């Protein structure tokens, strides 16, 4: 029986690290990049093969991979805690880089701008979170803040906490957003009720509620765009 080739036995241009140095980072596949992160495979498969197997479990979708927790990854044969942490940390850095680029643009002009801010934060979460975006009179971002974290089907929202944040930051307007881990972007009756209550309460403080976005990993629902704000 022929012995399996290890990565060190591959042609230099086929080894992930050497391939990166020779051809540049863009020449590497997702599996090869993950293989560099985890460093080694197991006795029966190379790091690249292990990475391909993990990706196949998430339909080769990095957004789906980003939803996995450290414990989820550890269930895969050949992935221990250290390797799982490396994968999760790398995906989180990518998410933060995307978010930093968007935040630096500052001004909000459409619901798509809001989605681009909150999708990296909320899109991959297995539980619900509720966030606010505080704006000045020019619709430029003052601050963003998480208000609450809940379970898979909901989270508690306290209007007083939201208004306290807005008043302390001297915001002229605010935007609220939360995610639906189920992937269904349609608002619930509770979503509609809390939006109306917050809009009315904020108006008393001369603060405008500009929009409420429900976010999933690839789409969103805008109360403003749908004319129900």
PyMOL CGO cylinders between C-alpha atoms (Angstrom):
from pymol import cmd
from pymol.cgo import CYLINDER

trace = [
    CYLINDER, 0.00, 0.00, 0.00, 1.35, 3.45, -0.95, 0.3, 1, 1, 1, 1, 1, 1,
    CYLINDER, 1.35, 3.45, -0.95, 2.04, 5.80, 1.92, 0.3, 1, 1, 1, 1, 1, 1,
    CYLINDER, 2.04, 5.80, 1.92, 0.08, 9.04, 1.86, 0.3, 1, 1, 1, 1, 1, 1,
    CYLINDER, 0.08, 9.04, 1.86, 1.97, 12.19, 1.00, 0.3, 1, 1, 1, 1, 1, 1,
    CYLINDER, 1.97, 12.19, 1.00, 2.31, 14.75, 3.77, 0.3, 1, 1, 1, 1, 1, 1,
    CYLINDER, 2.31, 14.75, 3.77, 2.16, 18.46, 2.98, 0.3, 1, 1, 1, 1, 1, 1,
    CYLINDER, 2.16, 18.46, 2.98, 5.96, 18.70, 3.30, 0.3, 1, 1, 1, 1, 1, 1,
    CYLINDER, 5.96, 18.70, 3.30, 6.22, 16.11, 0.52, 0.3, 1, 1, 1, 1, 1, 1,
    CYLINDER, 6.22, 16.11, 0.52, 4.06, 18.14, -1.87, 0.3, 1, 1, 1, 1, 1, 1,
    CYLINDER, 4.06, 18.14, -1.87, 5.56, 20.27, -4.64, 0.3, 1, 1, 1, 1, 1, 1,
    CYLINDER, 5.56, 20.27, -4.64, 6.68, 23.57, -3.12, 0.3, 1, 1, 1, 1, 1, 1,
    CYLINDER, 6.68, 23.57, -3.12, 4.13, 25.57, -5.11, 0.3, 1, 1, 1, 1, 1, 1,
    CYLINDER, 4.13, 25.57, -5.11, 1.32, 23.39, -3.68, 0.3, 1, 1, 1, 1, 1, 1,
    CYLINDER, 1.32, 23.39, -3.68, 2.20, 23.92, -0.01, 0.3, 1, 1, 1, 1, 1, 1,
    CYLINDER, 2.20, 23.92, -0.01, -0.04, 26.69, 1.44, 0.3, 1, 1, 1, 1, 1, 1,
    CYLINDER, -0.04, 26.69, 1.44, 2.71, 28.75, 3.10, 0.3, 1, 1, 1, 1, 1, 1,
    CYLINDER, 2.71, 28.75, 3.10, 5.15, 28.43, 0.19, 0.3, 1, 1, 1, 1, 1, 1,
    CYLINDER, 5.15, 28.43, 0.19, 2.34, 29.07, -2.29, 0.3, 1, 1, 1, 1, 1, 1,
    CYLINDER, 2.34, 29.07, -2.29, 1.47, 32.27, -0.45, 0.3, 1, 1, 1, 1, 1, 1,
    CYLINDER, 1.47, 32.27, -0.45, 5.07, 33.49, -0.65, 0.3, 1, 1, 1, 1, 1, 1,
    CYLINDER, 5.07, 33.49, -0.65, 5.46, 32.55, -4.30, 0.3, 1, 1, 1, 1, 1, 1,
    CYLINDER, 5.46, 32.55, -4.30, 2.08, 33.58, -5.71, 0.3, 1, 1, 1, 1, 1, 1,
    CYLINDER, 2.08, 33.58, -5.71, 0.53, 35.94, -3.17, 0.3, 1, 1, 1, 1, 1, 1,
    CYLINDER, 0.53, 35.94, -3.17, -2.34, 35.61, -0.71, 0.3, 1, 1, 1, 1, 1, 1,
    CYLINDER, -2.34, 35.61, -0.71, -5.07, 35.79, -3.38, 0.3, 1, 1, 1, 1, 1, 1,
    CYLINDER, -5.07, 35.79, -3.38, -3.80, 32.58, -5.00, 0.3, 1, 1, 1, 1, 1, 1,
    CYLINDER, -3.80, 32.58, -5.00, -4.82, 30.51, -1.97, 0.3, 1, 1, 1, 1, 1, 1,
    CYLINDER, -4.82, 30.51, -1.97, -8.19, 28.83, -1.62, 0.3, 1, 1, 1, 1, 1, 1,
    CYLINDER, -8.19, 28.83, -1.62, -10.29, 29.21, 1.54, 0.3, 1, 1, 1, 1, 1, 1,
    CYLINDER, -10.29, 29.21, 1.54, -9.19, 25.72, 2.62, 0.3, 1, 1, 1, 1, 1, 1,
    CYLINDER, -9.19, 25.72, 2.62, -5.52, 26.59, 2.16, 0.3, 1, 1, 1, 1, 1, 1,
    CYLINDER, -5.52, 26.59, 2.16, -5.91, 29.77, 4.22, 0.3, 1, 1, 1, 1, 1, 1,
    CYLINDER, -5.91, 29.77, 4.22, -7.58, 27.82, 7.02, 0.3, 1, 1, 1, 1, 1, 1,
    CYLINDER, -7.58, 27.82, 7.02, -4.82, 25.20, 6.77, 0.3, 1, 1, 1, 1, 1, 1,
    CYLINDER, -4.82, 25.20, 6.77, -2.26, 27.92, 7.48, 0.3, 1, 1, 1, 1, 1, 1,
    CYLINDER, -2.26, 27.92, 7.48, -4.27, 28.96, 10.53, 0.3, 1, 1, 1, 1, 1, 1,
    CYLINDER, -4.27, 28.96, 10.53, -4.50, 25.49, 12.04, 0.3, 1, 1, 1, 1, 1, 1,
    CYLINDER, -4.50, 25.49, 12.04, -0.91, 24.59, 11.15, 0.3, 1, 1, 1, 1, 1, 1,
    CYLINDER, -0.91, 24.59, 11.15, -1.25, 20.83, 11.00, 0.3, 1, 1, 1, 1, 1, 1,
    CYLINDER, -1.25, 20.83, 11.00, -3.68, 18.06, 10.21, 0.3, 1, 1, 1, 1, 1, 1,
    CYLINDER, -3.68, 18.06, 10.21, -3.89, 14.61, 11.73, 0.3, 1, 1, 1, 1, 1, 1,
    CYLINDER, -3.89, 14.61, 11.73, -2.30, 11.26, 11.11, 0.3, 1, 1, 1, 1, 1, 1,
    CYLINDER, -2.30, 11.26, 11.11, -4.87, 10.44, 8.44, 0.3, 1, 1, 1, 1, 1, 1,
    CYLINDER, -4.87, 10.44, 8.44, -5.32, 13.77, 6.66, 0.3, 1, 1, 1, 1, 1, 1,
    CYLINDER, -5.32, 13.77, 6.66, -3.33, 16.90, 5.90, 0.3, 1, 1, 1, 1, 1, 1,
    CYLINDER, -3.33, 16.90, 5.90, -4.24, 20.35, 7.22, 0.3, 1, 1, 1, 1, 1, 1,
    CYLINDER, -4.24, 20.35, 7.22, -5.65, 21.22, 3.78, 0.3, 1, 1, 1, 1, 1, 1,
    CYLINDER, -5.65, 21.22, 3.78, -7.81, 18.08, 3.70, 0.3, 1, 1, 1, 1, 1, 1,
    CYLINDER, -7.81, 18.08, 3.70, -9.02, 18.77, 7.22, 0.3, 1, 1, 1, 1, 1, 1,
    CYLINDER, -9.02, 18.77, 7.22, -9.87, 22.34, 6.25, 0.3, 1, 1, 1, 1, 1, 1,
    CYLINDER, -9.87, 22.34, 6.25, -11.75, 21.18, 3.15, 0.3, 1, 1, 1, 1, 1, 1,
    CYLINDER, -11.75, 21.18, 3.15, -13.78, 18.79, 5.30, 0.3, 1, 1, 1, 1, 1, 1,
    CYLINDER, -13.78, 18.79, 5.30, -14.74, 21.57, 7.71, 0.3, 1, 1, 1, 1, 1, 1,
    CYLINDER, -14.74, 21.57, 7.71, -15.74, 23.85, 4.85, 0.3, 1, 1, 1, 1, 1, 1,
    CYLINDER, -15.74, 23.85, 4.85, -17.84, 21.12, 3.26, 0.3, 1, 1, 1, 1, 1, 1,
    CYLINDER, -17.84, 21.12, 3.26, -19.83, 20.87, 6.50, 0.3, 1, 1, 1, 1, 1, 1,
    CYLINDER, -19.83, 20.87, 6.50, -20.75, 24.57, 6.05, 0.3, 1, 1, 1, 1, 1, 1,
    CYLINDER, -20.75, 24.57, 6.05, -21.44, 24.28, 2.29, 0.3, 1, 1, 1, 1, 1, 1,
    CYLINDER, -21.44, 24.28, 2.29, -18.13, 26.07, 1.60, 0.3, 1, 1, 1, 1, 1, 1,
    CYLINDER, -18.13, 26.07, 1.60, -19.69, 29.25, 2.96, 0.3, 1, 1, 1, 1, 1, 1,
    CYLINDER, -19.69, 29.25, 2.96, -17.44, 31.38, 5.18, 0.3, 1, 1, 1, 1, 1, 1,
    CYLINDER, -17.44, 31.38, 5.18, -20.48, 33.15, 6.66, 0.3, 1, 1, 1, 1, 1, 1,
    CYLINDER, -20.48, 33.15, 6.66, -21.81, 29.79, 7.82, 0.3, 1, 1, 1, 1, 1, 1,
    CYLINDER, -21.81, 29.79, 7.82, -18.37, 28.87, 9.14, 0.3, 1, 1, 1, 1, 1, 1,
    CYLINDER, -18.37, 28.87, 9.14, -18.31, 32.10, 11.15, 0.3, 1, 1, 1, 1, 1, 1,
    CYLINDER, -18.31, 32.10, 11.15, -21.48, 31.02, 12.96, 0.3, 1, 1, 1, 1, 1, 1,
    CYLINDER, -21.48, 31.02, 12.96, -19.73, 28.00, 14.48, 0.3, 1, 1, 1, 1, 1, 1,
    CYLINDER, -19.73, 28.00, 14.48, -18.55, 28.26, 18.06, 0.3, 1, 1, 1, 1, 1, 1,
    CYLINDER, -18.55, 28.26, 18.06, -15.31, 26.87, 19.45, 0.3, 1, 1, 1, 1, 1, 1,
    CYLINDER, -15.31, 26.87, 19.45, -17.26, 23.89, 20.80, 0.3, 1, 1, 1, 1, 1, 1,
    CYLINDER, -17.26, 23.89, 20.80, -18.87, 23.31, 17.39, 0.3, 1, 1, 1, 1, 1, 1,
    CYLINDER, -18.87, 23.31, 17.39, -15.46, 23.21, 15.71, 0.3, 1, 1, 1, 1, 1, 1,
    CYLINDER, -15.46, 23.21, 15.71, -14.01, 20.90, 18.37, 0.3, 1, 1, 1, 1, 1, 1,
    CYLINDER, -14.01, 20.90, 18.37, -16.57, 18.28, 17.38, 0.3, 1, 1, 1, 1, 1, 1,
    CYLINDER, -16.57, 18.28, 17.38, -14.67, 17.82, 14.11, 0.3, 1, 1, 1, 1, 1, 1,
    CYLINDER, -14.67, 17.82, 14.11, -12.03, 15.11, 14.25, 0.3, 1, 1, 1, 1, 1, 1,
    CYLINDER, -12.03, 15.11, 14.25, -8.59, 16.70, 14.18, 0.3, 1, 1, 1, 1, 1, 1,
    CYLINDER, -8.59, 16.70, 14.18, -9.72, 20.07, 15.59, 0.3, 1, 1, 1, 1, 1, 1,
    CYLINDER, -9.72, 20.07, 15.59, -8.72, 20.74, 19.18, 0.3, 1, 1, 1, 1, 1, 1,
    CYLINDER, -8.72, 20.74, 19.18, -9.26, 23.85, 21.23, 0.3, 1, 1, 1, 1, 1, 1,
    CYLINDER, -9.26, 23.85, 21.23, -6.17, 25.70, 19.95, 0.3, 1, 1, 1, 1, 1, 1,
    CYLINDER, -6.17, 25.70, 19.95, -7.09, 25.14, 16.29, 0.3, 1, 1, 1, 1, 1, 1,
    CYLINDER, -7.09, 25.14, 16.29, -10.71, 26.08, 16.93, 0.3, 1, 1, 1, 1, 1, 1,
    CYLINDER, -10.71, 26.08, 16.93, -9.64, 29.31, 18.64, 0.3, 1, 1, 1, 1, 1, 1,
    CYLINDER, -9.64, 29.31, 18.64, -7.38, 30.19, 15.70, 0.3, 1, 1, 1, 1, 1, 1,
    CYLINDER, -7.38, 30.19, 15.70, -10.24, 29.80, 13.22, 0.3, 1, 1, 1, 1, 1, 1,
    CYLINDER, -10.24, 29.80, 13.22, -12.73, 31.77, 15.33, 0.3, 1, 1, 1, 1, 1, 1,
    CYLINDER, -12.73, 31.77, 15.33, -10.21, 34.56, 15.99, 0.3, 1, 1, 1, 1, 1, 1,
    CYLINDER, -10.21, 34.56, 15.99, -9.33, 34.92, 12.29, 0.3, 1, 1, 1, 1, 1, 1,
    CYLINDER, -9.33, 34.92, 12.29, -12.98, 35.15, 11.25, 0.3, 1, 1, 1, 1, 1, 1,
    CYLINDER, -12.98, 35.15, 11.25, -13.64, 37.72, 13.99, 0.3, 1, 1, 1, 1, 1, 1,
    CYLINDER, -13.64, 37.72, 13.99, -10.72, 39.85, 12.74, 0.3, 1, 1, 1, 1, 1, 1,
    CYLINDER, -10.72, 39.85, 12.74, -12.21, 39.77, 9.25, 0.3, 1, 1, 1, 1, 1, 1,
    CYLINDER, -12.21, 39.77, 9.25, -15.57, 40.86, 10.62, 0.3, 1, 1, 1, 1, 1, 1,
    CYLINDER, -15.57, 40.86, 10.62, -14.01, 43.72, 12.61, 0.3, 1, 1, 1, 1, 1, 1,
    CYLINDER, -14.01, 43.72, 12.61, -11.99, 44.90, 9.62, 0.3, 1, 1, 1, 1, 1, 1,
    CYLINDER, -11.99, 44.90, 9.62, -15.14, 45.09, 7.50, 0.3, 1, 1, 1, 1, 1, 1,
    CYLINDER, -15.14, 45.09, 7.50, -16.95, 46.95, 10.26, 0.3, 1, 1, 1, 1, 1, 1,
    CYLINDER, -16.95, 46.95, 10.26, -14.08, 49.43, 10.74, 0.3, 1, 1, 1, 1, 1, 1,
    CYLINDER, -14.08, 49.43, 10.74, -14.08, 50.28, 7.04, 0.3, 1, 1, 1, 1, 1, 1,
    CYLINDER, -14.08, 50.28, 7.04, -17.80, 50.97, 7.14, 0.3, 1, 1, 1, 1, 1, 1,
    CYLINDER, -17.80, 50.97, 7.14, -17.77, 53.00, 10.36, 0.3, 1, 1, 1, 1, 1, 1,
    CYLINDER, -17.77, 53.00, 10.36, -15.06, 55.24, 8.94, 0.3, 1, 1, 1, 1, 1, 1,
    CYLINDER, -15.06, 55.24, 8.94, -17.52, 56.36, 6.24, 0.3, 1, 1, 1, 1, 1, 1,
    CYLINDER, -17.52, 56.36, 6.24, -19.53, 57.90, 9.07, 0.3, 1, 1, 1, 1, 1, 1,
    CYLINDER, -19.53, 57.90, 9.07, -22.63, 59.32, 7.33, 0.3, 1, 1, 1, 1, 1, 1,
    CYLINDER, -22.63, 59.32, 7.33, -25.86, 57.33, 7.03, 0.3, 1, 1, 1, 1, 1, 1,
    CYLINDER, -25.86, 57.33, 7.03, -27.79, 57.95, 3.81, 0.3, 1, 1, 1, 1, 1, 1,
    CYLINDER, -27.79, 57.95, 3.81, -29.86, 54.78, 3.32, 0.3, 1, 1, 1, 1, 1, 1,
    CYLINDER, -29.86, 54.78, 3.32, -31.01, 51.53, 4.89, 0.3, 1, 1, 1, 1, 1, 1,
    CYLINDER, -31.01, 51.53, 4.89, -28.21, 49.75, 3.00, 0.3, 1, 1, 1, 1, 1, 1,
    CYLINDER, -28.21, 49.75, 3.00, -25.68, 51.85, 4.96, 0.3, 1, 1, 1, 1, 1, 1,
    CYLINDER, -25.68, 51.85, 4.96, -27.29, 50.64, 8.18, 0.3, 1, 1, 1, 1, 1, 1,
    CYLINDER, -27.29, 50.64, 8.18, -27.26, 47.03, 7.01, 0.3, 1, 1, 1, 1, 1, 1,
    CYLINDER, -27.26, 47.03, 7.01, -23.58, 47.29, 6.11, 0.3, 1, 1, 1, 1, 1, 1,
    CYLINDER, -23.58, 47.29, 6.11, -22.84, 48.37, 9.68, 0.3, 1, 1, 1, 1, 1, 1,
    CYLINDER, -22.84, 48.37, 9.68, -24.93, 45.81, 11.52, 0.3, 1, 1, 1, 1, 1, 1,
    CYLINDER, -24.93, 45.81, 11.52, -24.59, 42.74, 9.30, 0.3, 1, 1, 1, 1, 1, 1,
    CYLINDER, -24.59, 42.74, 9.30, -20.99, 42.07, 10.41, 0.3, 1, 1, 1, 1, 1, 1,
    CYLINDER, -20.99, 42.07, 10.41, -22.13, 42.43, 14.03, 0.3, 1, 1, 1, 1, 1, 1,
    CYLINDER, -22.13, 42.43, 14.03, -25.43, 40.58, 13.95, 0.3, 1, 1, 1, 1, 1, 1,
    CYLINDER, -25.43, 40.58, 13.95, -25.58, 38.46, 10.81, 0.3, 1, 1, 1, 1, 1, 1,
    CYLINDER, -25.58, 38.46, 10.81, -23.77, 35.40, 12.14, 0.3, 1, 1, 1, 1, 1, 1,
    CYLINDER, -23.77, 35.40, 12.14, -25.10, 35.30, 15.69, 0.3, 1, 1, 1, 1, 1, 1,
    CYLINDER, -25.10, 35.30, 15.69, -27.05, 32.25, 16.92, 0.3, 1, 1, 1, 1, 1, 1,
    CYLINDER, -27.05, 32.25, 16.92, -28.93, 34.45, 19.42, 0.3, 1, 1, 1, 1, 1, 1,
    CYLINDER, -28.93, 34.45, 19.42, -30.74, 37.80, 19.23, 0.3, 1, 1, 1, 1, 1, 1,
    CYLINDER, -30.74, 37.80, 19.23, -29.07, 41.10, 20.06, 0.3, 1, 1, 1, 1, 1, 1,
    CYLINDER, -29.07, 41.10, 20.06, -30.52, 44.61, 20.02, 0.3, 1, 1, 1, 1, 1, 1,
    CYLINDER, -30.52, 44.61, 20.02, -28.29, 47.57, 19.03, 0.3, 1, 1, 1, 1, 1, 1,
    CYLINDER, -28.29, 47.57, 19.03, -28.66, 51.31, 18.58, 0.3, 1, 1, 1, 1, 1, 1,
    CYLINDER, -28.66, 51.31, 18.58, -26.85, 53.73, 16.30, 0.3, 1, 1, 1, 1, 1, 1,
    CYLINDER, -26.85, 53.73, 16.30, -26.68, 57.35, 17.50, 0.3, 1, 1, 1, 1, 1, 1,
    CYLINDER, -26.68, 57.35, 17.50, -26.44, 60.18, 14.96, 0.3, 1, 1, 1, 1, 1, 1,
    CYLINDER, -26.44, 60.18, 14.96, -25.95, 63.95, 14.96, 0.3, 1, 1, 1, 1, 1, 1,
    CYLINDER, -25.95, 63.95, 14.96, -27.99, 66.44, 12.90, 0.3, 1, 1, 1, 1, 1, 1,
    CYLINDER, -27.99, 66.44, 12.90, -25.91, 65.67, 9.80, 0.3, 1, 1, 1, 1, 1, 1,
    CYLINDER, -25.91, 65.67, 9.80, -26.72, 61.96, 10.12, 0.3, 1, 1, 1, 1, 1, 1,
    CYLINDER, -26.72, 61.96, 10.12, -23.10, 61.21, 11.01, 0.3, 1, 1, 1, 1, 1, 1,
    CYLINDER, -23.10, 61.21, 11.01, -22.43, 58.44, 13.48, 0.3, 1, 1, 1, 1, 1, 1,
    CYLINDER, -22.43, 58.44, 13.48, -21.73, 59.47, 17.07, 0.3, 1, 1, 1, 1, 1, 1,
    CYLINDER, -21.73, 59.47, 17.07, -21.71, 56.01, 18.60, 0.3, 1, 1, 1, 1, 1, 1,
    CYLINDER, -21.71, 56.01, 18.60, -23.11, 52.49, 18.37, 0.3, 1, 1, 1, 1, 1, 1,
    CYLINDER, -23.11, 52.49, 18.37, -24.11, 50.48, 21.41, 0.3, 1, 1, 1, 1, 1, 1,
    CYLINDER, -24.11, 50.48, 21.41, -25.52, 47.05, 22.26, 0.3, 1, 1, 1, 1, 1, 1,
    CYLINDER, -25.52, 47.05, 22.26, -28.64, 47.37, 24.39, 0.3, 1, 1, 1, 1, 1, 1,
    CYLINDER, -28.64, 47.37, 24.39, -29.44, 43.75, 25.11, 0.3, 1, 1, 1, 1, 1, 1,
    CYLINDER, -29.44, 43.75, 25.11, -28.70, 40.12, 24.32, 0.3, 1, 1, 1, 1, 1, 1,
    CYLINDER, -28.70, 40.12, 24.32, -31.29, 37.37, 24.38, 0.3, 1, 1, 1, 1, 1, 1,
    CYLINDER, -31.29, 37.37, 24.38, -31.94, 33.85, 23.18, 0.3, 1, 1, 1, 1, 1, 1,
    CYLINDER, -31.94, 33.85, 23.18, -32.76, 32.40, 19.79, 0.3, 1, 1, 1, 1, 1, 1,
    CYLINDER, -32.76, 32.40, 19.79, -36.30, 33.79, 19.74, 0.3, 1, 1, 1, 1, 1, 1,
    CYLINDER, -36.30, 33.79, 19.74, -36.10, 37.20, 21.37, 0.3, 1, 1, 1, 1, 1, 1,
    CYLINDER, -36.10, 37.20, 21.37, -34.45, 39.75, 23.62, 0.3, 1, 1, 1, 1, 1, 1,
    CYLINDER, -34.45, 39.75, 23.62, -35.71, 42.26, 26.19, 0.3, 1, 1, 1, 1, 1, 1,
    CYLINDER, -35.71, 42.26, 26.19, -35.62, 45.94, 25.19, 0.3, 1, 1, 1, 1, 1, 1,
    CYLINDER, -35.62, 45.94, 25.19, -35.79, 48.76, 27.73, 0.3, 1, 1, 1, 1, 1, 1,
    CYLINDER, -35.79, 48.76, 27.73, -36.76, 52.07, 26.10, 0.3, 1, 1, 1, 1, 1, 1,
    CYLINDER, -36.76, 52.07, 26.10, -35.40, 54.02, 29.07, 0.3, 1, 1, 1, 1, 1, 1,
    CYLINDER, -35.40, 54.02, 29.07, -31.90, 52.63, 28.53, 0.3, 1, 1, 1, 1, 1, 1,
    CYLINDER, -31.90, 52.63, 28.53, -32.03, 53.53, 24.83, 0.3, 1, 1, 1, 1, 1, 1,
    CYLINDER, -32.03, 53.53, 24.83, -33.11, 57.11, 25.51, 0.3, 1, 1, 1, 1, 1, 1,
    CYLINDER, -33.11, 57.11, 25.51, -30.54, 57.47, 28.29, 0.3, 1, 1, 1, 1, 1, 1,
    CYLINDER, -30.54, 57.47, 28.29, -27.78, 56.56, 25.82, 0.3, 1, 1, 1, 1, 1, 1,
    CYLINDER, -27.78, 56.56, 25.82, -29.14, 58.98, 23.21, 0.3, 1, 1, 1, 1, 1, 1,
    CYLINDER, -29.14, 58.98, 23.21, -29.47, 61.88, 25.66, 0.3, 1, 1, 1, 1, 1, 1,
    CYLINDER, -29.47, 61.88, 25.66, -26.02, 61.36, 27.18, 0.3, 1, 1, 1, 1, 1, 1,
    CYLINDER, -26.02, 61.36, 27.18, -24.42, 61.40, 23.71, 0.3, 1, 1, 1, 1, 1, 1,
    CYLINDER, -24.42, 61.40, 23.71, -26.52, 64.42, 22.64, 0.3, 1, 1, 1, 1, 1, 1,
    CYLINDER, -26.52, 64.42, 22.64, -27.87, 62.49, 19.67, 0.3, 1, 1, 1, 1, 1, 1,
    CYLINDER, -27.87, 62.49, 19.67, -30.35, 64.20, 17.35, 0.3, 1, 1, 1, 1, 1, 1,
    CYLINDER, -30.35, 64.20, 17.35, -31.58, 60.92, 15.91, 0.3, 1, 1, 1, 1, 1, 1,
    CYLINDER, -31.58, 60.92, 15.91, -31.18, 57.21, 16.38, 0.3, 1, 1, 1, 1, 1, 1,
    CYLINDER, -31.18, 57.21, 16.38, -31.52, 53.95, 14.52, 0.3, 1, 1, 1, 1, 1, 1,
    CYLINDER, -31.52, 53.95, 14.52, -32.29, 50.60, 16.12, 0.3, 1, 1, 1, 1, 1, 1,
    CYLINDER, -32.29, 50.60, 16.12, -31.44, 47.16, 14.82, 0.3, 1, 1, 1, 1, 1, 1,
    CYLINDER, -31.44, 47.16, 14.82, -31.75, 43.57, 15.89, 0.3, 1, 1, 1, 1, 1, 1,
    CYLINDER, -31.75, 43.57, 15.89, -31.23, 40.20, 14.25, 0.3, 1, 1, 1, 1, 1, 1,
    CYLINDER, -31.23, 40.20, 14.25, -33.43, 37.19, 13.58, 0.3, 1, 1, 1, 1, 1, 1,
    CYLINDER, -33.43, 37.19, 13.58, -31.26, 34.04, 13.83, 0.3, 1, 1, 1, 1, 1, 1,
    CYLINDER, -31.26, 34.04, 13.83, -34.05, 32.11, 12.09, 0.3, 1, 1, 1, 1, 1, 1,
    CYLINDER, -34.05, 32.11, 12.09, -33.31, 33.97, 8.86, 0.3, 1, 1, 1, 1, 1, 1,
    CYLINDER, -33.31, 33.97, 8.86, -36.85, 35.37, 8.64, 0.3, 1, 1, 1, 1, 1, 1,
    CYLINDER, -36.85, 35.37, 8.64, -36.63, 39.15, 8.19, 0.3, 1, 1, 1, 1, 1, 1,
    CYLINDER, -36.63, 39.15, 8.19, -40.32, 39.91, 8.70, 0.3, 1, 1, 1, 1, 1, 1,
    CYLINDER, -40.32, 39.91, 8.70, -41.10, 41.85, 11.89, 0.3, 1, 1, 1, 1, 1, 1,
    CYLINDER, -41.10, 41.85, 11.89, -43.16, 40.29, 14.66, 0.3, 1, 1, 1, 1, 1, 1,
    CYLINDER, -43.16, 40.29, 14.66, -46.04, 42.12, 16.31, 0.3, 1, 1, 1, 1, 1, 1,
    CYLINDER, -46.04, 42.12, 16.31, -43.72, 42.76, 19.26, 0.3, 1, 1, 1, 1, 1, 1,
    CYLINDER, -43.72, 42.76, 19.26, -41.14, 44.31, 16.90, 0.3, 1, 1, 1, 1, 1, 1,
    CYLINDER, -41.14, 44.31, 16.90, -43.80, 46.69, 15.58, 0.3, 1, 1, 1, 1, 1, 1,
    CYLINDER, -43.80, 46.69, 15.58, -45.02, 47.62, 19.05, 0.3, 1, 1, 1, 1, 1, 1,
    CYLINDER, -45.02, 47.62, 19.05, -41.58, 48.37, 20.49, 0.3, 1, 1, 1, 1, 1, 1,
    CYLINDER, -41.58, 48.37, 20.49, -40.75, 50.47, 17.42, 0.3, 1, 1, 1, 1, 1, 1,
    CYLINDER, -40.75, 50.47, 17.42, -43.85, 52.62, 17.85, 0.3, 1, 1, 1, 1, 1, 1,
    CYLINDER, -43.85, 52.62, 17.85, -43.29, 53.01, 21.59, 0.3, 1, 1, 1, 1, 1, 1,
    CYLINDER, -43.29, 53.01, 21.59, -39.68, 54.06, 21.07, 0.3, 1, 1, 1, 1, 1, 1,
    CYLINDER, -39.68, 54.06, 21.07, -40.57, 56.46, 18.26, 0.3, 1, 1, 1, 1, 1, 1,
    CYLINDER, -40.57, 56.46, 18.26, -43.19, 58.20, 20.43, 0.3, 1, 1, 1, 1, 1, 1,
    CYLINDER, -43.19, 58.20, 20.43, -40.95, 58.31, 23.52, 0.3, 1, 1, 1, 1, 1, 1,
    CYLINDER, -40.95, 58.31, 23.52, -37.96, 59.63, 21.56, 0.3, 1, 1, 1, 1, 1, 1,
    CYLINDER, -37.96, 59.63, 21.56, -40.10, 62.38, 19.99, 0.3, 1, 1, 1, 1, 1, 1,
    CYLINDER, -40.10, 62.38, 19.99, -40.82, 63.74, 23.47, 0.3, 1, 1, 1, 1, 1, 1,
    CYLINDER, -40.82, 63.74, 23.47, -37.07, 64.28, 23.83, 0.3, 1, 1, 1, 1, 1, 1,
    CYLINDER, -37.07, 64.28, 23.83, -36.82, 65.87, 20.36, 0.3, 1, 1, 1, 1, 1, 1,
    CYLINDER, -36.82, 65.87, 20.36, -34.97, 62.78, 19.11, 0.3, 1, 1, 1, 1, 1, 1,
    CYLINDER, -34.97, 62.78, 19.11, -36.00, 61.20, 15.81, 0.3, 1, 1, 1, 1, 1, 1,
    CYLINDER, -36.00, 61.20, 15.81, -36.15, 57.45, 15.28, 0.3, 1, 1, 1, 1, 1, 1,
    CYLINDER, -36.15, 57.45, 15.28, -34.96, 57.16, 11.67, 0.3, 1, 1, 1, 1, 1, 1,
    CYLINDER, -34.96, 57.16, 11.67, -35.26, 53.42, 11.12, 0.3, 1, 1, 1, 1, 1, 1,
    CYLINDER, -35.26, 53.42, 11.12, -35.49, 49.97, 12.62, 0.3, 1, 1, 1, 1, 1, 1,
    CYLINDER, -35.49, 49.97, 12.62, -33.60, 47.25, 10.76, 0.3, 1, 1, 1, 1, 1, 1,
    CYLINDER, -33.60, 47.25, 10.76, -34.13, 43.53, 11.19, 0.3, 1, 1, 1, 1, 1, 1,
    CYLINDER, -34.13, 43.53, 11.19, -30.94, 41.81, 10.04, 0.3, 1, 1, 1, 1, 1, 1,
    CYLINDER, -30.94, 41.81, 10.04, -30.10, 38.28, 8.91, 0.3, 1, 1, 1, 1, 1, 1,
    CYLINDER, -30.10, 38.28, 8.91, -26.84, 36.99, 7.47, 0.3, 1, 1, 1, 1, 1, 1,
    CYLINDER, -26.84, 36.99, 7.47, -27.71, 38.10, 3.92, 0.3, 1, 1, 1, 1, 1, 1,
    CYLINDER, -27.71, 38.10, 3.92, -30.78, 40.35, 3.97, 0.3, 1, 1, 1, 1, 1, 1,
    CYLINDER, -30.78, 40.35, 3.97, -32.71, 42.87, 6.02, 0.3, 1, 1, 1, 1, 1, 1,
    CYLINDER, -32.71, 42.87, 6.02, -36.08, 44.49, 6.64, 0.3, 1, 1, 1, 1, 1, 1,
    CYLINDER, -36.08, 44.49, 6.64, -36.28, 48.28, 6.97, 0.3, 1, 1, 1, 1, 1, 1,
    CYLINDER, -36.28, 48.28, 6.97, -39.29, 49.80, 8.77, 0.3, 1, 1, 1, 1, 1, 1,
    CYLINDER, -39.29, 49.80, 8.77, -38.56, 53.10, 7.03, 0.3, 1, 1, 1, 1, 1, 1,
    CYLINDER, -38.56, 53.10, 7.03, -38.33, 51.62, 3.52, 0.3, 1, 1, 1, 1, 1, 1,
    CYLINDER, -38.33, 51.62, 3.52, -41.57, 49.72, 4.07, 0.3, 1, 1, 1, 1, 1, 1,
    CYLINDER, -41.57, 49.72, 4.07, -43.37, 52.86, 5.27, 0.3, 1, 1, 1, 1, 1, 1,
    CYLINDER, -43.37, 52.86, 5.27, -44.38, 51.49, 8.66, 0.3, 1, 1, 1, 1, 1, 1,
    CYLINDER, -44.38, 51.49, 8.66, -42.21, 53.65, 10.91, 0.3, 1, 1, 1, 1, 1, 1,
]
cmd.load_cgo(trace, "trace")
